[in-house]
Amino acid sequence: MTIQRSSAEENQSGKASKSNKKIAQSSKSGRWLWFWVGMSGIAMVSATAGALLAVSLTSTPLQQAQLSPQEEAAFDGDRISGGVLRFSELTRPVNLLVMGMSVLPPDIQNPPEDTKNLKYLPQVNSFDGLSDVMLLLKFDPETKKIIMLSIPRDTRTQIEGYGVKKINAANVDGGPALTARTVSNLLGGAGIDRYIRINVLGVAKLIDALGGVTVYVPKNMKYQDDSQHLYINLKAGKQHLSGDQALQLLRFRHDELGDIGRIQRQQMVIRALMDQTLNPTTVAQLPKVLDVVKDHIDTNLTVEELVALMGFGVRTNRSNMQMLMLPGRFSEKGEFDASYWLPNKDGIAKLMAQHFGLESEQSQQTTTNPRSLRVAIQDSTGGDRSNLQPLIRALEKSGYRNIYIAKAWGEPLDVTHIVAQQGDGDSAESIRNTLGFGEVRVESTGNLGSDVSIQVGQDWLQQKSILEKSLTK
């Protein structure tokens, strides 16, 4: 039996159809409206945070050191942020020298009275000792990248007026200005715009103020130094660390890589902190965070410049945050009267040209030949080494000849990391294209002797059969 619809029913149906279209269009418009409201909200939060920060700290000087005009000349004093409505916007690339200070009573001339007559050496809130950590950060609004170069504290270099020494002594000899000149000379004349010194006593407070940090502890770490009341006791695995626990991870250096292993852990913690804290919500809390740590910080950044750097960090894509380490090698036993990190001039020139725009004769090199590239494979899946053979064959088929299996990567990875250990992101990207999977990372957490380290994750187990079939063709 056929049921015919009346014209009234058809008219009513047509109206309903038009109504539904209008609702759908209205729904789409609504979604776009809320999207733009959300984006505007984020911008407003960032702007508000900047205003709050500027207002709350205008009466609080951030610079504790008294630099002479000659010392101030070691830094580029040109403006780095816009004026009035653009005060929180970077207007040019900025090189920021960051020094982490670990100071004991014997390191300074007039230690506090409450540190005397103790049976151990406590940390002192001072900026006059050795720089335990040294980083050069480049904030580049032109490339929209943040580049972080770790400089080992044992780097052997010339310090003006004091001869060849470990670079961490430059701060003792001449404060931030001499350290800036020493770093600039080491890096082929790179300009230093500003500096920050933070005492180790402020690091734990800073991390606590940011809510702690979630990071993978690569192995069990246990160390005790009663003379400094330094007690390190961490278990391996992914975990949320308090400020004190994070400091234990950062300060541990009693393994086969010594200070270099510590630098790799610093990069892991810094990346984790960036991932979880560089957002509008955290930026809005900056006044409170800085109020907690301001007594432990010395910097020639103005409040407005600090806001501009943080704002740039919030807007920077995480894939554009690259972490490098000064190219070099360990000194051999008996080579010198002390143990050093010996800088590689050609490697430094190439790195500075590629990431800091500093050209030199040594940096005039052609594209890296795959045959000469040192490729380390670090398995994180816990499988047998034979499972890695198709991976090695695929690389060999594409012209890579210097391939070796290195110590396994402790952290279980879902996605394979292809690490540009020496900062050569193009070579790492070429390997990723060859394999067809993985995530390129420009950082120095891979195998120390490699140019590129492939930290094999679970995605390899899914790609293995595909790669094997391509090898039989």
N, C-alpha and C positions, 0 to 999 in steps of 0.2 A: 504494500500500500504506500502510495506516494503522498507525502505531506507537502503542500505548497504554502509558501510564506506570503502573507498579505503585504500590500504596499506599505502599510503603517509599520509593520514589523521591520520591513527593509529600511524604512526611513529611520526607525529607532536604532537599527543595527549600524547604519551609516554614521549617525551621530556618535554612537559609542566608539566606533572605529576612529573617528576624528578626535574624539576626546582622549582615547588611549595614546594617539600619536602626540597630542599636546602634552600629555603626562610624561611620555618618554623623553620628548624634547626638553621639557621642564626638568626632568630628572638629570639629563646630561648637563644642562646648564647649571643645575645645582651642584653637580659633582665638580665642574670646573670652578664654580664660585668658591666652593670649600677648599679646592686646591690652592687657588690664589690667596684666599684668606689665610691658609696655613703658611704659605710661603711668606706672605707679608708679616705674619706673626713671628716667624723665625727672624726676619730682618729686624723687626721691632725689638725682639728680645736681645739681639746682638747690639743694636744701637743703644738700647737702655742699659745693657751691661756696661758698655763703654762709658756712657755718661755717669753711671753710678761709680764706676772705678775711678774716673777722673775726679769726681767730686769728693769721694771718700779719701783719696790719697794726696790731694793737692797740698796738704800741710805736712805730708810725710815724705822727707827726702829718701830716695832709694839709694843714693850714692853715699857710702860711708867713708870711702878713701878720699884723701885730699891730694889731688893730682896737680902738679906744677904745670904751667903753660907748655913747657917742653914735653912733659908726659902726655898731656892732652893732645899734643900734635901727633902722637902715635896712632890716633884714631881719626877717621874721616868725620868731621863735625857737621857735614851738610845734612839738611833736613831729610828725613826718610818717610814722613807721613804728610798727608794733606792738611790744609787749614780749615777752620770753622766746621762746615758740615762734612768735610772729608777727613777729619782728624784721625779717624780709625781706619784709614785706607793707606796701604803702602804705595809710595810713588816711584820707588826704584828698588833694584836688588840690594839686599843687606847681608853682610857677613858679620855674624855674631859669634864672638869667642866666649865659650862657656867653660868655667873652671870649677871643679868640685874640690873643696878644701877639707883635708883631714889634718887637724892641728893638735899636737900634744904640748904640754907645758914646756918641755925643753926646746921646742921649736921657736918660742918667742922670748923676747927680752924680759918682759914684765908679766909673768903669768899671774892670774888671779890668786888672791890670798887663800881662797877656799880650796885651791888645788894643791897647796903645799902640805907637807907632812902626811900625805896619803901613802898607802902601801901599793898604790897602782897609779898609772898615768891616765887620767881621764881626758876625753875630748874637750877641747877649749873652743868657745865660739869666737874665733879669730880668722882673719884672712891673710895672715902673714907667713904661713908655713908653705910646705910643698903642695903643689896642685896634684891631687890624687887622681883626678879625672880631667881630661882636656878634650873638648869638642869644638869644631868649627861648623856652624850652621849657616847655610845660605837660604834666605827667603827670597824667592825670585818671582815677582808678579808678572814678568814677561813670559816665562815658561810655565808658570803656575805650579812650580815645584818647590819642595823643601829638601835640601841636601844636607846630610849630617856626616861629617868626617871625624872619625875617632882617631886621636893621636896618642899612641901609647906613652905613658909617663916615663918609661925608660928609654925613649928615643934619644940616640946620641947625636948631638948637634952643637953648633957654635952659638954661644951666648955672648953678645957684645960686651966687651970689657971683662969677661970672666973665663974665657977659653971654652974648650970643648967639654960639655957636661951632659947630664941627663936633663931633658927639657923641663921636667917638673921643678927643677931648681931655679928657673927663671923668675918665678914669682917671689921666691925668697930673696933673690939678688936685686930685683928691681920692680916688683909688683906687677900689676896688669899691663902697664905700658911696655916694660921690657919683655914680658911674655908675648904681647901682641907683635912686637918687632921681631922676636925670635921665631914665632910661628910664620909670620909673613916671609922672612928670609928662607925658612925651611921649605915653604910652598912656592918658591919661585917669584915672590913679590906680590902675593895676593893681598889686597887691601883689607884691613880690619876696621869695621865701622863702629861697633860697640862691644862691650864686654859685660858678662855677668859672673860674679863669684858667689857660690853658695856653699855654706859650711855644712859638713856632714850632719850636724845636729839638726839642721833644718830639713834635710831630705826626708827623714821618717815622718816629721810633722806634715810636710807637704803631701806625701802619699796618703797619710791618714785623712788629711783635709779633703782629699779627692775621693775618699771612700775606699782606699786600698786598691790593689791591682790583682787581676786574675792572670796568672802566667804559668807556664809549664816549667817546673824545676827539673833539670835534665838528669840529676842523679842525687843520691843521698849525700848530704853535705854536713860534716861534723868537724868542728875546729874549736879549740879553746886556747885563749891567751889571757892568763890571769893578770899579766902585767898591765894590760889595757882594759881588763874586764870585757873582752871581746869573746862572746859565746855564740857560735853558729851551730844550729841543729835543725836541718831541714830534711824532709823526706821527698823522694822523687815523685813526680806526678803533677798533673794540672790541679791548681788550687788557688784560692783567694788569699793573698798575703796582706797582712797589716804592714804599716810603715816600718816597724822594727824588723819584721821577717823579710820584707823586700830589701832592706839595708843589708841583712845577712847574705842574701843572694848576690847583691851587688859587690860586697866586699870580699867574698870568698875568692881566693886565688891559689889555693894549695892543691893544684893538680898539674898534669904534665904541660899545660899551656900557660900556666902562671897568669901574668897580667893580660895576655891576649885572650885567654878563655874568659877572663872577667869582662873584657870589652864586648865579647860576643853576648854575654848575659846582659850587659848594660843595654845593648841594642834590642834584645828581646823585651826587656822591661819597658824601655822607652817606647817601642812600637805598641806594646799593650796599653800603656798609659795614653798614648795618642789616640788609639782606637776607641777607648772608653771615655775619654774626657774632652776631646776637641769637638764639642757640640754646644749649641746655644744655651742649653740648660746649665752646663758647667761654667761657661763664660759668665753667666749672670751671677755666679757665686764667687767670682774672682776677688771682689773686695774682701770677702770673709777669708778666703784662702790666703791672700797676700798679708792680711792682718796677722795671721798665724805665723808666717815665716819671715816677715819683713826684717826682723832683727838679725836674721841669719843670711841676708842677701846684701851684696854690694854691687851696684851696676851704674853705668853712666847712661842708661836708657831713661828717657823721661816717661812719665805715666802715659802720655798720649802715644808715644812710640811703642810701649809695651802693649797697649790696647790694639794698635795697628798690627803688631806681630801675631797676637792671639786671634784677631779677626781673620787674618790671612790663613792661619792654621785651620780654623773652623771651615773655611771655604775650600781648602785644598783636598783633592781626591786622595784617598789613602794609597792608591797605586803610584801617586806622584811624590811620595815620601821615600827617599832613597838614603840608605845608610852605608857608608864606606869606611874603610880603615886605611891608614897610611901604609902604602906598600913598603915592604922591607923583609927582614929576616932576623932571627935570633943570632946573637953573637955566639961563637963556638967557645967551648971551655978552653981557657988559657989565651984566647985571642986578645982580650983586654984585661985591665985590672978589675973590672966589674962587669956584670951582665947587662947587655944593652939590646935595644931594638935598633937595628942598623937600617936606616932609610934607603930605599932604592930610588935614585934620582930620576932614571928614565921612567919608572913606573909612576912616580909622583907627577912628572911633567905630563904624561899621557892622561892621568886622572884629572889634573887641574884643567887641562885643555877641554876634556870631554864634559866635565861637570861644573867648572867654575869660569869657563870662558877665557882661560889664561894660556895663550899660545906661546910656544917656545920652539927652538930648533929640535929639541928632543921629542917634542910632541908631533912632529911632522912625520907620521907613519901611515902606511896603507892599512886597509882592512885586515883584521887578523885572519890568518890562514887556519882553517879547521884542523889541518894536520899538526899544527904546533900548539893547539889549544889543549890545556890540561883539564880533563873532565873527570871529576870524582863522582862515584855513585854511592849514596848513603841510603841503605834500605831502612824504612820505618815500619814495614809490614810484618816483620818477624819471620818471613819465609826463608826457604833455602836459597843459597846463592845461585843455584842452577836456574831459579825462576827469573834471574836477571839477564840470562844469556840472550834472549831475543832483543832485549833493550840494547845490549852492547852491539849485537850484530847490525841492528838498524842504524846505530850511530856510525859504525865502521863502513856500512854501505854508503853513507852520505859523506865519507871522507875524513871522519874523525879517527885518529890513530892513537892518541895518547889518552887512553881510557883506563881507569883503575877503580877497583872496589875499595872504598875507605870504610872506616869505623861506622857502624850502623848509627842512624839518627834515632835518638832516644824517644822523641815525642811521636806518638802515633798520628799520622797525617791522613786526612780524607783525600786531600788534593796534593799532588806532587808539587814540590817547590823546586823551581829551576833558579838557583841562586847565582847571581853575578858577583862572585866573591871579590874580584878585583875591580868591580865597578863597570865592567863592559856589558851593559845591558843589551847591546845589539847582538853580541855573540850568544847570550842567553836566549834572546828571542829567536834566533836562528835555530837553536837546538829545540825550542818549543815547537817551532813550525815543522821541524823534521819528525818529531815524535807525534805531534797532533794532539797533545794533551799537556796538562800542567799549568802552573802559574809562575810567571817570571817575577823574581824579587831581586832588587838591587840592594844588597846588604852583605854583611861580612860574617854571617853565621854559619857558613859552609866549611868544607875542609880547607885548612890553612894553605896547603900546597897547591890548590886548584885555581884555575881561572873561572870555571863554572862547576858548581856542585849540584847534582840531581838528587834531591831528597825524595825518595820514592814513596808515594802514598797509595791508598787503597784504590784510587782510580786506575793505577797501573794494572791491577788484577782484572779490571774490566776491559782494558785496552790490549792486554797481552795477546789474546787470540787474534784480534784484528791485525796487530803488527806481525804476528807469525805468518798469517796468510799473505800479507804484502811481501814478505821476504821470500816466499816460494814462487812468486811470479817472475 
